[in-house]
Amino acid sequence: MKVHQIPVGNMQNFTYIVEDDDTNQAIIIDPSWDLAELELVIKRNNLKIKYIINTHHHFDHTLGNDGMVESTGAKIIQHDSSELKHDISVRDGDVIEFGDSKLTVLYTPGHSKDSICLVGDGKIFSGDTLFVGSCGRVDLPGGSSKELYHSLFDILYNLEDMLVLYPGHNYGNTAISSIGDEKTTNPILQRRTEDEFVDMMGQ
């Protein structure tokens, strides 16, 4: 898979266009602002967008859905618990295919009730579950520090260290990282009890 990491908007968001190496099929992850930039990448690489995937329902990750559907005809994929308009619902363990590429859905609630990560080809698209050097906030509706604790330590912490981390926002000192590096350097991923984590998150 070839990853186009595109900074968009004024909230330090990343939108991703991920293209299959062997075909012209691709997906868009979390379109919001600066859709013209996405159009340029799509046109320049002669891509056919099969799906638009939202890692969660917050407006800064979904604002561009309708615009990209209109220009690409792609289907929108969201987690089964999302209340936003979408075409395909997914759950933990489901596999999304485009071209010869596959991404597995990990259900990782905590930042929101419908948060997912996408894993495949040595990469993880973590949305707002895990950032470089930090994690998503839990003080918005549907947020839960207890759920985030289990998403981080029962799921993400057990993934392969070499997985390249592509976060939903550019909040760290680098645009990308790895699961292994985050285990070592991210204060959020240092081992602690659930109660200690809840106290730290303040919720």
Residue pairs with C-beta under 8 A, 6 or more apart in sequence:
1 18
1 19
1 20
1 21
1 101
1 120
1 121
1 123
2 18
2 19
2 21
3 16
3 17
3 18
3 123
3 166
4 16
4 17
4 18
4 19
4 41
4 45
5 14
5 16
5 166
5 175
5 176
6 14
6 15
6 16
6 17
6 34
6 37
6 38
6 41
7 13
7 14
7 170
8 14
8 15
8 32
8 33
8 34
8 37
9 32
9 33
9 34
9 60
10 33
11 60
11 169
12 169
12 170
12 171
13 30
13 32
13 33
13 60
13 61
13 168
13 169
13 170
14 30
14 166
14 167
14 168
14 169
14 170
14 175
15 28
15 29
15 30
15 31
15 32
15 34
15 38
15 64
16 28
16 29
16 30
16 125
16 166
17 26
17 27
17 28
17 29
17 38
17 41
17 42
17 47
17 49
18 26
18 27
18 29
18 98
18 101
18 103
18 125
19 25
19 26
19 45
19 47
19 99
20 26
20 98
20 99
20 100
20 101
21 99
21 100
21 101
22 99
22 100
23 99
23 100
24 45
24 46
24 47
24 48
24 99
25 47
25 48
25 49
25 50
25 98
25 99
25 101
26 42
26 45
26 47
26 48
26 49
26 50
26 98
26 99
27 49
27 50
27 51
27 52
27 53
27 74
27 96
27 98
27 103
28 38
28 49
28 51
28 52
28 53
28 68
28 72
28 74
29 52
29 53
29 54
29 55
29 118
29 125
30 53
30 54
30 55
30 61
30 62
30 127
30 168
31 38
31 52
31 62
31 63
31 64
31 65
31 67
31 68
32 59
32 60
32 61
32 62
32 63
32 64
33 63
33 64
35 64
35 67
35 68
35 71
38 64
38 68
39 71
41 47
42 49
42 72
48 72
49 68
49 72
49 73
49 74
50 74
50 75
50 98
50 99
51 74
51 75
51 76
51 77
51 88
51 96
51 98
52 65
52 68
52 69
52 72
52 74
52 75
52 76
52 77
53 76
53 77
53 78
53 96
53 118
54 61
54 62
54 65
54 76
54 77
54 78
54 82
54 84
54 86
55 61
55 115
55 116
55 117
55 118
55 125
55 126
55 127
55 128
55 129
55 168
56 79
56 82
56 111
56 112
56 114
56 115
56 116
56 127
56 128
57 78
57 82
57 83
57 84
57 112
57 114
58 112
58 128
58 140
61 127
61 128
61 168
62 84
65 76
65 84
65 85
68 74
69 76
75 87
75 88
76 85
76 86
76 87
76 88
77 86
77 87
77 88
77 89
77 90
77 96
78 84
78 86
78 88
78 89
78 90
78 114
79 89
79 90
79 91
79 105
79 107
79 114
79 115
79 116
80 89
80 90
80 91
80 114
81 113
81 114
82 89
82 114
83 114
90 96
90 105
90 116
91 105
91 107
92 105
92 106
92 107
93 104
93 105
94 104
94 105
95 102
95 103
95 104
95 105
96 102
96 103
96 104
96 105
96 118
101 120
101 121
102 120
102 121
103 118
103 119
103 120
103 121
103 125
104 118
104 119
104 120
105 116
105 117
105 118
106 116
106 117
106 118
106 119
106 155
106 156
107 115
107 116
108 115
108 116
108 117
108 126
108 127
108 129
108 151
108 152
108 155
108 156
109 115
109 144
109 147
109 148
109 151
110 129
110 135
110 136
110 138
110 143
110 144
110 145
110 146
110 147
110 148
110 149
110 150
110 151
110 152
111 127
111 128
111 129
111 135
111 136
111 137
111 138
111 140
111 143
111 148
112 128
112 136
112 140
112 142
112 143
113 142
114 142
115 127
115 128
115 129
115 136
115 151
116 127
117 124
117 125
117 126
117 127
117 129
117 130
117 155
117 156
118 124
118 125
119 125
119 159
119 163
122 162
122 163
122 164
123 163
123 164
123 166
124 156
124 159
124 163
124 164
124 165
124 166
124 179
125 166
126 156
126 165
126 166
126 167
126 168
127 136
127 167
127 168
128 135
128 136
128 137
128 167
128 168
128 169
129 135
129 136
129 148
129 151
129 152
129 156
130 136
130 152
130 156
130 165
130 167
130 182
130 186
130 188
130 189
131 167
131 168
131 169
131 171
131 172
132 165
132 167
132 171
132 172
132 173
132 174
132 175
132 176
132 177
132 182
132 186
133 171
133 172
133 173
133 177
133 182
133 185
133 186
133 187
134 171
134 172
134 186
134 187
134 188
135 148
135 152
135 186
135 188
136 143
136 148
136 168
137 143
138 144
138 145
138 148
138 201
138 203
139 202
139 203
143 203
144 203
145 197
145 198
145 201
145 202
145 203
146 194
146 198
148 197
148 201
149 194
149 197
149 198
150 194
152 188
152 189
153 189
153 191
156 179
156 189
157 179
157 183
157 189
159 179
160 179
161 178
161 179
161 180
161 183
162 178
162 179
162 180
163 178
163 179
163 180
164 176
164 177
164 178
165 176
165 177
165 178
165 179
165 181
165 182
166 176
167 176
167 177
182 189
183 189
192 200
